[in-house]
Amino acid sequence: MELTKENYYDSPRLSQSKLKTLLYSPKAFLEEKEPELFFEEKKHFIIGSAVDTYLTSVVDFNEKYYISHLTEKPSDVVKSILYEVYSKAKDKIAEDDSYKNLEFLKQEIMDRCESHGYYKNLKPETRINKILDFNDYWKEIISSENKTIITQEEAEIVSNIVRKVATNQFTSKYFKDSVEEVTIFRQLPIEFEVKEVECKALLDIVYIDHNNKTITPIDLKTIGESVKNFPESLRKRGYQIQAAWYVEALKQWKENNEFKDYRILNFKFIVVSTTEDEEPVVFTCDESLLYIGKFGREVLYLKGELWGSDEMEPYYRLSRIKGYLDLLDDYLYYVEKGFSQDRLLKEGQDKLMLDWSGIVPLE
């Protein structure tokens, strides 16, 4: 089956986001986190995803998102109750329009209040009435037809960010239609292999300059704070691995297309804040960052001041950073040995040492 952006997430190939779960634990790689509620959503994730989708494909945005006339959403628990009621009653709704009114679904509401532990100390009728107060949102759930609901406030934030990125003098060129001298791929799915492992990547933007024979890979990031804090977010979320992974995918992709003699330029992140009134910023990844994303960085020991005794020379250890090649080695190890225990603990047995930075790596 050919990889497309439509079937990308269903493909069993390994993605960088899945691979990065090994940074936490081998069990995290296997586990699909169960939501605490039937339905969960985080505002900053919705806004970031909506911006990314709109800028890369307006058609996809219209298919995925529903802009509500409401200015705000209910609480997380109420939303979850309403969505679960809908999941249980949608067949009734399809057969009888009267069920579009929550008044006809009191038993389903009560059952869902119980499963969510919603106001257990209140009388059943009072609990039901609290949910009935959100009949307007219930109607939006029905009208959305399983699309993600965006409030007027959220839509305004998305629109403002899209406008900034699309009109900024440094970012706008990456979101225009392709012309004779330039080809722009958006949401480009790529199949490739590393260490005989079948891998996949979905690149936000690939900007091809035919005059200069260059290819620029770009990823759009939204951040819920000032853009100046993006380097910290990059380190926390392992975006250097993503950048290096995508560059490797692109190298293999261009060899199978008409771009063999094109040069891949350094990876770029276009970063825009969802909370601050700031212009988007283009960050170009230094080669050293891409190197760390691929090969990682070995442990570094920094010597400190001498303590009271001349015989003591303390140091500060900077822990090892893993690149995607290290993580693929771990992945292949766990495939063979099982995902039950962290590799370092399993191999270390009784030889593990501790210092201020944590577990000292094995010799």
VOBA-1610 file (N, C-alpha, C; in pm, whole numbers, padded with zeros to 5 digits, always signed):
BEGIN
Met+00084-00119+00000Met+00000+00000+00000Met+00088+00125+00000Glu+00064+00211-00097Glu+00141+00333-00106Glu+00107+00427+00009Leu+00209+00488+00068Leu+00188+00578+00181Leu+00134+00712+00132Thr+00021+00754+00189Thr-00037+00884+00158Thr-00063+00956+00290Lys-00093+01085+00281Lys-00123+01158+00404Lys-00253+01109+00467Glu-00342+01049+00385Glu-00468+00997+00438Glu-00448+00869+00519Asn-00356+00781+00474Asn-00337+00656+00547Asn-00209+00655+00630Tyr-00145+00771+00641Tyr-00016+00780+00711Tyr-00023+00723+00852Tyr-00124+00764+00928Tyr-00131+00724+01069Tyr-00171+00578+01087Asp-00226+00517+00983Asp-00261+00375+00990Asp-00145+00285+00949Ser-00043+00343+00890Ser+00071+00263+00845Ser+00148+00208+00965Pro+00188+00079+00959Pro+00263+00020+01071Pro+00410+00063+01076Arg+00455+00139+00976Arg+00594+00184+00977Arg+00622+00269+01100Leu+00749+00276+01137Leu+00791+00345+01259Leu+00807+00495+01233Ser+00745+00576+01317Ser+00758+00721+01306Ser+00853+00773+01414Gln+00902+00894+01396Gln+00992+00951+01495Gln+00920+00976+01627Ser+00793+01014+01621Ser+00719+01039+01745Ser+00702+00910+01825Lys+00675+00800+01757Lys+00664+00671+01825Lys+00800+00628+01880Leu+00903+00645+01801Leu+01038+00606+01843Leu+01080+00682+01968Lys+01042+00808+01977Lys+01084+00892+02091Lys+01021+00848+02223Thr+00916+00765+02220Thr+00860+00716+02345Thr+00960+00629+02420Leu+01059+00574+02349Leu+01164+00494+02414Leu+01253+00580+02503Leu+01249+00711+02486Leu+01323+00799+02576Leu+01266+00793+02717Tyr+01140+00753+02729Tyr+01075+00744+02860Tyr+01086+00603+02917Ser+01045+00505+02839Ser+01054+00366+02883Ser+01013+00275+02769Pro+01059+00148+02771Pro+01014+00054+02667Pro+00865+00027+02674Lys+00808+00030+02795Lys+00665+00006+02808Lys+00584+00118+02743Ala+00638+00241+02750Ala+00568+00354+02689Ala+00555+00334+02538Phe+00649+00262+02478Phe+00643+00235+02334Phe+00522+00148+02301Leu+00490+00055+02391Leu+00381-00040+02364Leu+00246+00014+02405Glu+00244+00101+02504Glu+00118+00143+02563Glu+00050+00250+02481Glu-00078+00234+02463Glu-00164+00341+02412Glu-00232+00398+02535Lys-00197+00523+02568Lys-00247+00582+02691Lys-00400+00591+02690Glu-00459+00535+02794Glu-00605+00542+02806Glu-00644+00679+02862Pro-00738+00748+02798Pro-00780+00878+02852Pro-00853+00861+02984Glu-00839+00960+03072Glu-00910+00956+03199Glu-01059+00974+03177Leu-01096+01049+03074Leu-01235+01071+03040Leu-01267+01004+02908Phe-01396+00987+02880Phe-01436+00929+02751Phe-01386+01016+02637Phe-01395+01148+02655Phe-01352+01243+02552Phe-01262+01346+02618Glu-01146+01371+02558Glu-01052+01469+02610Glu-00998+01555+02497Glu-00975+01681+02527Glu-00909+01769+02431Glu-00836+01877+02508Lys-00724+01922+02453Lys-00648+02031+02513Lys-00649+02148+02415Lys-00682+02265+02468Lys-00702+02383+02384Lys-00580+02412+02299His-00459+02407+02359His-00339+02444+02283His-00309+02343+02174Phe-00344+02215+02198Phe-00324+02114+02094Phe-00421+02136+01979Ile-00545+02170+02011Ile-00645+02193+01907Ile-00604+02311+01820Ile-00562+02420+01885Ile-00523+02539+01810Ile-00401+02511+01724Gly-00300+02446+01781Gly-00180+02414+01705Gly-00209+02326+01586Ser-00291+02224+01607Ser-00325+02132+01498Ser-00407+02203+01391Ala-00501+02290+01435Ala-00585+02362+01339Ala-00503+02456+01253Val-00409+02527+01315Val-00321+02618+01240Val-00239+02539+01139Asp-00179+02431+01185Asp-00096+02348+01098Asp-00177+02294+00981Thr-00298+02247+01009Thr-00383+02191+00904Thr-00426+02297+00804Tyr-00467+02414+00855Tyr-00514+02520+00766Tyr-00405+02568+00672Leu-00284+02585+00725Leu-00175+02638+00643Leu-00122+02538+00541Thr-00143+02410+00568Thr-00094+02309+00474Thr-00204+02257+00382Ser-00332+02271+00424Ser-00441+02226+00337Ser-00574+02280+00388Val-00630+02378+00319Val-00760+02434+00356Val-00869+02328+00343Val-00857+02243+00244Val-00955+02135+00224Val-00958+02043+00345Asp-00840+02003+00391Asp-00832+01916+00509Asp-00890+01986+00631Phe-00865+02115+00643Phe-00917+02191+00757Phe-01070+02186+00758Asn-01131+02208+00644Asn-01278+02209+00636Asn-01337+02070+00662Glu-01262+01968+00631Glu-01309+01832+00655Glu-01291+01789+00801Lys-01197+01852+00869Lys-01161+01809+01005Lys-01221+01896+01115Tyr-01245+02025+01086Tyr-01286+02118+01191Tyr-01424+02179+01163Tyr-01496+02203+01272Tyr-01628+02265+01266Tyr-01624+02391+01353Ile-01648+02506+01293Ile-01645+02632+01367Ile-01783+02657+01427Ser-01789+02656+01559Ser-01914+02671+01631Ser-01955+02818+01641His-02084+02842+01663His-02130+02978+01688His-02115+03014+01836Leu-02079+02914+01919Leu-02065+02937+02062Leu-01932+03005+02094Thr-01931+03081+02201Thr-01809+03152+02240Thr-01721+03072+02334Glu-01779+02973+02401Glu-01700+02890+02491Glu-01757+02750+02499Lys-01675+02659+02552Lys-01715+02519+02565Lys-01744+02487+02710Pro-01819+02379+02735Pro-01840+02335+02873Pro-01710+02287+02935Ser-01715+02249+03061Ser-01598+02192+03129Ser-01560+02060+03063Asp-01440+02013+03090Asp-01392+01887+03031Asp-01484+01770+03063Val-01532+01762+03188Val-01617+01650+03228Val-01752+01657+03156Val-01810+01776+03149Val-01940+01790+03080Val-01926+01756+02932Lys-01818+01804+02869Lys-01795+01769+02728Lys-01788+01618+02712Ser-01715+01552+02801Ser-01697+01408+02791Ser-01830+01335+02808Ile-01912+01382+02902Ile-02044+01321+02921Ile-02129+01336+02796Leu-02131+01456+02740Leu-02212+01481+02620Leu-02166+01397+02502Tyr-02034+01385+02484Tyr-01984+01304+02372Tyr-02014+01156+02392Glu-02010+01110+02517Glu-02042+00969+02538Glu-02191+00944+02521Val-02274+01038+02564Val-02418+01027+02538Val-02443+01018+02388Tyr-02372+01102+02313Tyr-02388+01101+02166Tyr-02345+00966+02108Ser-02234+00912+02157Ser-02186+00784+02103Ser-02286+00672+02128Lys-02360+00682+02240Lys-02458+00577+02274Lys-02593+00600+02204Ala-02620+00726+02170Ala-02755+00758+02120Ala-02759+00797+01973Lys-02646+00795+01904Lys-02646+00846+01765Lys-02735+00764+01672Asp-02755+00636+01701Asp-02847+00557+01619Asp-02991+00604+01639Lys-03024+00637+01764Lys-03158+00691+01792Lys-03178+00824+01720Ile-03075+00907+01723Ile-03082+01039+01661Ile-03105+01026+01510Ala-03037+00928+01450Ala-03050+00907+01306Ala-03192+00865+01269Glu-03259+00794+01362Glu-03394+00745+01334Glu-03503+00844+01373Asp-03473+00929+01473Asp-03577+01019+01526Asp-03514+01152+01563Asp-03553+01259+01494Asp-03497+01392+01518Asp-03525+01444+01658Ser-03626+01390+01725Ser-03660+01440+01858Ser-03545+01418+01956Tyr-03461+01317+01929Tyr-03349+01289+02018Tyr-03236+01391+02005Lys-03251+01484+01911Lys-03154+01593+01903Lys-03170+01688+02022Asn-03280+01671+02095Asn-03302+01746+02218Asn-03266+01655+02336Leu-03180+01703+02422Leu-03132+01622+02535Leu-03244+01578+02629Glu-03355+01651+02629Glu-03466+01617+02718Glu-03512+01473+02700Phe-03492+01417+02580Phe-03538+01282+02550Phe-03433+01176+02581Leu-03323+01218+02642Leu-03213+01124+02668Leu-03171+01126+02815Lys-03267+01143+02903Lys-03235+01157+03046Lys-03169+01032+03105Gln-03214+00915+03062Gln-03156+00793+03116Gln-03011+00779+03072Glu-02984+00809+02944Glu-02846+00804+02895Glu-02759+00905+02969Ile-02814+01024+02996Ile-02738+01125+03070Ile-02706+01075+03210Met-02804+01017+03277Met-02781+00968+03412Met-02675+00859+03414Asp-02681+00768+03318Asp-02581+00661+03311Asp-02441+00718+03293Arg-02428+00820+03209Arg-02298+00879+03183Arg-02251+00964+03301Cys-02342+01027+03373Cys-02305+01097+03495Cys-02246+01000+03597Glu-02305+00883+03604Glu-02254+00780+03696Glu-02114+00734+03655Ser-02097+00707+03526Ser-01965+00656+03481Ser-01855+00761+03496His-01893+00889+03497His-01795+00997+03513His-01784+01045+03658Gly-01866+00990+03747Gly-01863+01035+03886Gly-01901+01181+03901Tyr-01996+01226+03819Tyr-02031+01367+03811Tyr-02129+01405+03921Tyr-02085+01490+04014Tyr-02168+01539+04125Tyr-02243+01425+04194Lys-02170+01331+04248Lys-02232+01215+04312Lys-02318+01252+04432Asn-02286+01367+04493Asn-02360+01407+04613Asn-02493+01475+04584Leu-02525+01495+04456Leu-02650+01560+04420Leu-02756+01458+04379Lys-02881+01499+04385Lys-02991+01413+04344Lys-02982+01387+04192Pro-03029+01271+04147Pro-03023+01238+04004Pro-03083+01345+03915Glu-03201+01398+03953Glu-03266+01497+03869Glu-03182+01625+03859Thr-03115+01661+03969Thr-03031+01780+03969Thr-02910+01759+03878Arg-02852+01642+03884Arg-02737+01610+03799Arg-02776+01617+03651Ile-02892+01561+03620Ile-02940+01562+03481Ile-02964+01705+03434Asn-03026+01786+03520Asn-03057+01924+03482Asn-02931+02006+03454Lys-02824+01976+03528Lys-02699+02047+03504Lys-02647+02019+03363Ile-02664+01895+03317Ile-02621+01861+03181Ile-02716+01920+03077Leu-02845+01924+03110Leu-02942+01980+03016Leu-02916+02128+02988Asp-02848+02194+03081Asp-02815+02335+03060Asp-02722+02356+02939Phe-02662+02246+02893Phe-02567+02256+02782Phe-02625+02200+02653Asn-02755+02217+02637Asn-02823+02168+02517Asn-02769+02233+02389Asp-02725+02358+02399Asp-02670+02427+02281Asp-02542+02358+02233Tyr-02459+02317+02328Tyr-02336+02247+02288Tyr-02369+02108+02233Trp-02471+02046+02289Trp-02517+01916+02238Trp-02555+01927+02090Lys-02626+02034+02056Lys-02665+02055+01917Lys-02543+02075+01827Glu-02439+02139+01881Glu-02317+02159+01804Glu-02245+02026+01781Ile-02249+01938+01878Ile-02189+01805+01861Ile-02257+01731+01747Ile-02389+01741+01742Ile-02465+01675+01635Ile-02434+01739+01500Ser-02434+01872+01496Ser-02410+01944+01370Ser-02267+01924+01318Ser-02173+01904+01409Ser-02032+01893+01368Ser-02003+01765+01291Glu-02088+01663+01307Glu-02071+01536+01235Glu-01930+01479+01255Asn-01892+01469+01382Asn-01765+01409+01424Asn-01641+01493+01390Lys-01661+01615+01347Lys-01548+01706+01330Lys-01509+01765+01465Thr-01387+01815+01474Thr-01342+01882+01596Thr-01408+02020+01605Ile-01472+02046+01717Ile-01542+02173+01735Ile-01445+02282+01779Ile-01451+02395+01711Ile-01371+02511+01748Ile-01466+02626+01783Thr-01446+02685+01899Thr-01530+02797+01939Thr-01492+02922+01860Gln-01574+03026+01875Gln-01545+03153+01810Gln-01410+03208+01858Glu-01382+03196+01987Glu-01254+03244+02040Glu-01137+03167+01980Glu-01150+03035+01975Glu-01044+02952+01919Glu-01025+02981+01771Ala-01137+02999+01700Ala-01130+03029+01557Ala-01059+03162+01532Glu-01082+03257+01620Glu-01017+03387+01607Glu-00866+03376+01628Ile-00827+03294+01726Ile-00684+03273+01751Ile-00619+03206+01631Val-00685+03103+01578Val-00633+03032+01460Val-00620+03127+01342Ser-00725+03205+01319Ser-00725+03299+01206Ser-00613+03402+01220Asn-00591+03450+01340Asn-00486+03549+01364Asn-00348+03492+01337Ile-00326+03369+01383Ile-00196+03304+01361Ile-00174+03276+01213Val-00277+03225+01146Val-00266+03197+01003Val-00234+03325+00926Arg-00301+03432+00963Arg-00276+03561+00895Arg-00131+03604+00915Lys-00080+03591+01036Lys+00058+03632+01064Lys+00157+03552+00979Val+00139+03421+00978Val+00232+03334+00905Val+00223+03357+00755Ala+00099+03377+00706Ala+00078+03392+00562Ala+00120+03528+00508Thr+00135+03627+00597Thr+00170+03762+00550Thr+00309+03807+00594Asn+00370+03735+00685Asn+00503+03774+00733Asn+00604+03768+00619Gln+00692+03867+00612Gln+00785+03875+00498Gln+00883+03758+00493Phe+00905+03692+00607Phe+01003+03583+00610Phe+00939+03445+00598Thr+00808+03435+00621Thr+00742+03305+00619Thr+00642+03288+00505Ser+00592+03398+00451Ser+00482+03390+00355Ser+00517+03308+00231Lys+00642+03314+00187Lys+00678+03244+00062Lys+00661+03093+00072Tyr+00665+03040+00194Tyr+00653+02895+00211Tyr+00509+02846+00203Phe+00413+02940+00197Phe+00273+02901+00197Phe+00198+02948+00073Lys+00271+02995-00025Lys+00211+03033-00152Lys+00200+02911-00243Asp+00123+02924-00349Asp+00112+02815-00446Asp+00242+02800-00522Ser+00266+02680-00569Ser+00386+02653-00648Ser+00384+02735-00777Val+00502+02778-00817Val+00519+02848-00944Val+00625+02775-01025Glu+00657+02827-01141Glu+00750+02756-01229Glu+00886+02733-01162Glu+00936+02832-01089Glu+01070+02821-01029Glu+01069+02747-00896Val+00952+02732-00838Val+00943+02674-00703Val+00830+02572-00697Thr+00860+02459-00634Thr+00757+02359-00604Thr+00747+02348-00453Ile+00624+02352-00402Ile+00604+02341-00257Ile+00515+02220-00229Phe+00571+02123-00159Phe+00494+02007-00114Phe+00447+02034+00029Arg+00321+02007+00056Arg+00268+02020+00191Arg+00217+01885+00239Gln+00247+01853+00364Gln+00210+01723+00421Gln+00260+01612+00330Leu+00389+01610+00308Leu+00451+01511+00219Leu+00484+01384+00296Pro+00417+01271+00265Pro+00448+01145+00332Pro+00565+01075+00263Ile+00656+01019+00342Ile+00773+00953+00286Ile+00795+00819+00357Glu+00818+00716+00278Glu+00860+00586+00330Glu+01011+00575+00312Phe+01080+00525+00414Phe+01224+00506+00402Phe+01269+00399+00501Glu+01396+00365+00496Glu+01449+00262+00584Glu+01578+00308+00651Val+01592+00272+00777Val+01715+00295+00852Val+01743+00170+00933Lys+01864+00116+00922Lys+01902-00007+00991Lys+01803-00120+00962Glu+01754-00125+00839Glu+01660-00225+00791Glu+01523-00217+00860Val+01498-00107+00929Val+01368-00085+00992Val+01283+00002+00898Glu+01161-00040+00872Glu+01072+00038+00786Glu+01021+00160+00862Cys+01049+00277+00808Cys+01019+00404+00877Cys+00927+00490+00790Lys+00872+00593+00855Lys+00786+00688+00782Lys+00804+00828+00839Ala+00772+00926+00756Ala+00777+01066+00797Ala+00670+01143+00722Leu+00615+01245+00787Leu+00515+01331+00725Leu+00562+01475+00743Leu+00619+01531+00637Leu+00680+01664+00644Leu+00576+01772+00617Asp+00573+01872+00703Asp+00478+01982+00685Asp+00497+02050+00550Ile+00621+02094+00525Ile+00650+02170+00403Ile+00785+02127+00348Val+00790+02105+00218Val+00916+02082+00148Val+00921+02185+00035Tyr+01013+02278+00047Tyr+01023+02393-00044Tyr+01139+02368-00141Ile+01106+02351-00268Ile+01206+02316-00369Ile+01230+02434-00462Asp+01352+02482-00462Asp+01395+02594-00547Asp+01466+02535-00668His+01401+02539-00784His+01458+02476-00903His+01573+02557-00962Asn+01572+02687-00944Asn+01682+02770-00995Asn+01813+02737-00926Asn+01808+02724-00794Asn+01928+02696-00716Asn+01946+02547-00686Lys+01848+02467-00728Lys+01851+02323-00705Lys+01871+02291-00556Thr+01783+02349-00476Thr+01789+02324-00332Thr+01653+02278-00281Ile+01656+02203-00172Ile+01536+02153-00105Ile+01542+02196+00041Thr+01438+02263+00087Thr+01434+02308+00227Thr+01319+02239+00300Pro+01351+02155+00399Pro+01246+02094+00481Pro+01207+02188+00595Ile+01075+02200+00619Ile+01025+02297+00716Ile+00915+02233+00799Asp+00916+02263+00929Asp+00809+02217+01016Asp+00751+02337+01089Leu+00618+02342+01095Leu+00549+02452+01161Leu+00519+02413+01305Lys+00557+02498+01400Lys+00532+02471+01540Lys+00456+02588+01603Thr+00358+02556+01686Thr+00294+02658+01768Thr+00339+02636+01911Ile+00347+02745+01985Ile+00394+02738+02123Ile+00306+02827+02210Gly+00267+02777+02325Gly+00176+02849+02412Gly+00245+02946+02505Glu+00351+03009+02458Glu+00427+03109+02531Glu+00507+03188+02430Ser+00601+03268+02478Ser+00681+03346+02385Ser+00768+03256+02298Val+00785+03295+02173Val+00866+03218+02078Val+01011+03207+02125Lys+01057+03302+02205Lys+01196+03297+02253Lys+01223+03173+02338Asn+01116+03110+02388Asn+01132+02990+02471Asn+01132+02862+02388Phe+01130+02874+02257Phe+01125+02754+02172Phe+01246+02662+02191Pro+01369+02714+02206Pro+01482+02622+02227Pro+01460+02527+02345Glu+01401+02577+02453Glu+01372+02490+02567Glu+01268+02386+02529Ser+01167+02427+02454Ser+01064+02333+02409Ser+01125+02228+02317Leu+01218+02270+02231Leu+01285+02177+02141Leu+01357+02067+02218Arg+01433+02109+02321Arg+01507+02009+02400Arg+01412+01917+02475Lys+01305+01975+02529Lys+01209+01897+02608Lys+01136+01794+02522Arg+01101+01832+02401Arg+01019+01746+02315Arg+01099+01669+02210Gly+01229+01686+02211Gly+01313+01609+02118Gly+01293+01646+01974Tyr+01272+01776+01947Tyr+01250+01817+01808Tyr+01376+01802+01723Gln+01494+01795+01787Gln+01617+01774+01710Gln+01615+01636+01645Ile+01552+01540+01711Ile+01537+01406+01653Ile+01442+01412+01534Gln+01333+01483+01550Gln+01238+01499+01440Gln+01305+01560+01318Ala+01383+01667+01339Ala+01449+01736+01228Ala+01545+01643+01156Ala+01629+01572+01232Ala+01726+01481+01171Ala+01657+01364+01100Trp+01551+01314+01159Trp+01471+01204+01102Trp+01412+01246+00967Tyr+01356+01365+00962Tyr+01296+01415+00839Tyr+01400+01441+00731Val+01518+01488+00771Val+01624+01510+00672Val+01668+01377+00611Glu+01678+01274+00694Glu+01716+01141+00642Glu+01608+01090+00547Ala+01482+01109+00583Ala+01371+01068+00495Ala+01380+01140+00362Leu+01410+01268+00367Leu+01416+01350+00247Leu+01534+01308+00158Lys+01645+01272+00219Lys+01761+01227+00142Lys+01726+01103+00059Gln+01657+01010+00123Gln+01620+00889+00051Gln+01511+00916-00052Trp+01420+01006-00018Trp+01310+01040-00109Trp+01361+01104-00237Lys+01454+01196-00227Lys+01500+01269-00346Lys+01577+01178-00441Glu+01637+01072-00388Glu+01710+00979-00473Glu+01616+00898-00562Asn+01490+00891-00523Asn+01392+00816-00601Asn+01302+00906-00684Asn+01338+01035-00690Asn+01261+01131-00768Asn+01355+01206-00862Glu+01304+01313-00920Glu+01385+01385-01018Glu+01477+01487-00954Phe+01501+01475-00822Phe+01580+01575-00751Phe+01715+01521-00702Lys+01768+01421-00768Lys+01892+01358-00723Lys+02007+01456-00708Asp+02014+01553-00798Asp+02126+01646-00794Asp+02093+01773-00715Tyr+01981+01771-00641Tyr+01945+01886-00558Tyr+02011+01873-00421Arg+02039+01987-00359Arg+02103+01990-00227Arg+01999+02022-00120Ile+02002+01944-00014Ile+01909+01967+00097Ile+01969+02070+00192Leu+01898+02179+00211Leu+01942+02283+00303Leu+01904+02248+00446Asn+01961+02321+00540Asn+01934+02293+00681Asn+01786+02304+00714Phe+01744+02218+00802Phe+01605+02210+00844Phe+01563+02340+00912Lys+01438+02383+00888Lys+01386+02504+00949Lys+01260+02475+01030Phe+01246+02546+01142Phe+01122+02548+01218Phe+01062+02687+01205Ile+00936+02694+01164Ile+00861+02819+01171Ile+00779+02812+01299Val+00806+02904+01391Val+00746+02898+01524Val+00661+03023+01547Val+00538+03000+01596Val+00448+03113+01621Val+00377+03088+01754Ser+00362+03193+01832Ser+00298+03184+01962Ser+00146+03188+01949Thr+00078+03107+02032Thr-00068+03109+02035Thr-00120+03202+02145Thr-00028+03255+02226Thr-00071+03337+02339Thr-00015+03479+02336Glu+00098+03499+02268Glu+00164+03629+02267Glu+00143+03699+02132Asp+00139+03832+02136Asp+00123+03909+02013Asp+00262+03928+01950Glu+00313+03819+01891Glu+00447+03820+01831Glu+00439+03774+01687Glu+00532+03820+01608Glu+00543+03773+01471Glu+00604+03632+01470Pro+00572+03550+01371Pro+00638+03419+01362Pro+00787+03434+01339Val+00860+03335+01385Val+01007+03337+01374Val+01053+03212+01300Val+01151+03228+01213Val+01210+03115+01141Val+01341+03079+01210Phe+01349+02957+01262Phe+01472+02906+01321Phe+01534+02805+01225Thr+01659+02827+01187Thr+01732+02732+01102Thr+01820+02647+01190Cys+01810+02515+01176Cys+01886+02423+01261Cys+02032+02420+01220Asp+02120+02444+01315Asp+02262+02431+01291Asp+02296+02284+01266Glu+02403+02259+01193Glu+02445+02122+01164Glu+02469+02043+01293Ser+02519+02111+01397Ser+02546+02042+01523Ser+02418+01989+01586Leu+02308+02063+01570Leu+02180+02019+01625Leu+02129+01897+01550Leu+02141+01899+01417Leu+02100+01785+01336Leu+02187+01663+01365Tyr+02315+01688+01392Tyr+02407+01579+01426Tyr+02362+01512+01555Ile+02329+01593+01656Ile+02282+01538+01783Ile+02150+01464+01763Gly+02065+01517+01678Gly+01938+01451+01650Gly+01956+01313+01590Lys+02063+01296+01514Lys+02089+01166+01451Lys+02179+01077+01536Phe+02293+01130+01579Phe+02393+01048+01647Phe+02392+01062+01799Gly+02320+01163+01848Gly+02322+01185+01992Gly+02449+01254+02036Arg+02470+01257+02166Arg+02592+01314+02223Arg+02636+01230+02341Glu+02766+01198+02345Glu+02818+01118+02454Glu+02820+01197+02585Val+02842+01127+02694Val+02850+01191+02826Val+02966+01290+02828Leu+02944+01405+02892Leu+03050+01505+02908Leu+03077+01525+03056Tyr+03206+01527+03092Tyr+03245+01552+03230Tyr+03312+01689+03239Leu+03258+01775+03322Leu+03313+01908+03341Leu+03380+01915+03478Lys+03509+01948+03480Lys+03580+01956+03607Lys+03539+02081+03683Gly+03529+02067+03817Gly+03490+02180+03901Gly+03606+02225+03989Glu+03575+02310+04083Glu+03676+02357+04177Glu+03713+02244+04272Leu+03840+02248+04322Leu+03882+02149+04419Leu+03809+02170+04551Trp+03767+02060+04609Trp+03709+02068+04741Trp+03821+02072+04843Gly+03791+02066+04970Gly+03890+02083+05077Gly+04019+02004+05061Ser+04010+01885+05003Ser+04129+01801+04991Ser+04188+01812+04850Asp+04320+01817+04841Asp+04387+01822+04711Asp+04366+01693+04632Glu+04328+01588+04702Glu+04312+01459+04634Glu+04175+01450+04564Met+04087+01542+04597Met+03952+01537+04538Met+03938+01637+04425Glu+03896+01593+04313Glu+03871+01681+04199Glu+03731+01652+04146Pro+03631+01720+04204Pro+03493+01691+04166Pro+03464+01732+04021Tyr+03358+01679+03970Tyr+03318+01709+03833Tyr+03167+01719+03826Tyr+03120+01771+03716Tyr+02977+01772+03690Tyr+02956+01699+03558Arg+02864+01603+03560Arg+02842+01520+03442Arg+02720+01569+03365Leu+02740+01590+03235Leu+02627+01617+03146Leu+02585+01485+03083Ser+02463+01447+03108Ser+02417+01315+03066Ser+02422+01298+02915Arg+02426+01174+02874Arg+02423+01140+02733Arg+02289+01182+02671Ile+02295+01226+02549Ile+02175+01256+02472Ile+02165+01155+02359Lys+02049+01093+02343Lys+02033+00992+02240Lys+01980+01054+02111Gly+02036+01008+01998Gly+01985+01043+01867Gly+01897+00932+01816Tyr+01843+00951+01696Tyr+01750+00849+01648Tyr+01819+00717+01617Leu+01951+00721+01585Leu+02023+00595+01563Leu+02034+00516+01693Asp+02057+00585+01805Asp+02060+00519+01936Asp+01924+00459+01968Leu+01819+00533+01940Leu+01684+00485+01969Leu+01646+00366+01881Leu+01693+00366+01758Leu+01669+00249+01672Leu+01743+00128+01724Asp+01866+00147+01776Asp+01938+00036+01840Asp+01859-00018+01958Asp+01804+00074+02040Asp+01721+00032+02154Asp+01598-00042+02106Tyr+01535+00010+02001Tyr+01415-00054+01946Tyr+01444-00198+01903Leu+01552-00217+01829Leu+01589-00352+01783Leu+01624-00442+01901Tyr+01685-00383+02005Tyr+01717-00460+02127Tyr+01588-00509+02193Tyr+01490-00417+02207Tyr+01365-00454+02273Tyr+01283-00552+02190Val+01289-00540+02058Val+01220-00635+01973Val+01271-00776+01999Glu+01403-00788+02022Glu+01465-00919+02047Glu+01446-00964+02191Lys+01466-00872+02286Lys+01468-00909+02428Lys+01335-00888+02500Gly+01245-00815+02438Gly+01120-00782+02504Gly+01120-00640+02559Phe+01001-00585+02577Phe+00985-00446+02621Phe+00954-00435+02769Ser+00991-00538+02847Ser+00949-00542+02987Ser+01032-00453+03078Gln+01162-00432+03045Gln+01250-00357+03135Gln+01344-00269+03055Asp+01375-00152+03110Asp+01467-00060+03046Asp+01602-00128+03020Arg+01658-00102+02904Arg+01782-00166+02862Arg+01897-00138+02959Leu+01910-00015+03006Leu+02018+00020+03097Leu+02009-00058+03226Leu+01887-00074+03280Leu+01870-00149+03405Leu+01896-00297+03384Lys+01849-00348+03270Lys+01864-00491+03242Lys+02011-00528+03224Glu+02085-00444+03154Glu+02226-00473+03128Glu+02314-00435+03247Gly+02269-00338+03327Gly+02350-00289+03438Gly+02354-00382+03557Gln+02242-00450+03582Gln+02229-00543+03695Gln+02279-00478+03824Asp+02390-00529+03883Asp+02440-00474+04010Asp+02561-00384+03989Lys+02580-00334+03866Lys+02698-00253+03835Lys+02665-00105+03823Leu+02543-00067+03855Leu+02500+00071+03832Leu+02548+00164+03943Met+02602+00277+03903Met+02649+00380+03995Met+02561+00504+03982Leu+02555+00582+04091Leu+02479+00706+04091Leu+02570+00824+04117Asp+02541+00935+04052Asp+02600+01063+04090Asp+02488+01166+04091Trp+02520+01294+04105Trp+02417+01397+04116Trp+02327+01402+03993Ser+02380+01366+03877Ser+02303+01374+03754Ser+02216+01251+03731Gly+02233+01148+03812Gly+02152+01029+03794Gly+02235+00903+03782Ile+02192+00811+03694Ile+02263+00685+03674Ile+02385+00708+03587Val+02501+00665+03637Val+02626+00678+03559Val+02626+00571+03451Pro+02649+00607+03327Pro+02646+00507+03220Pro+02751+00399+03238Leu+02720+00278+03192Leu+02812+00166+03203Leu+02935+00189+03115Glu+03046+00138+03159Glu+03170+00149+03079Glu+03158+00058+02957
//
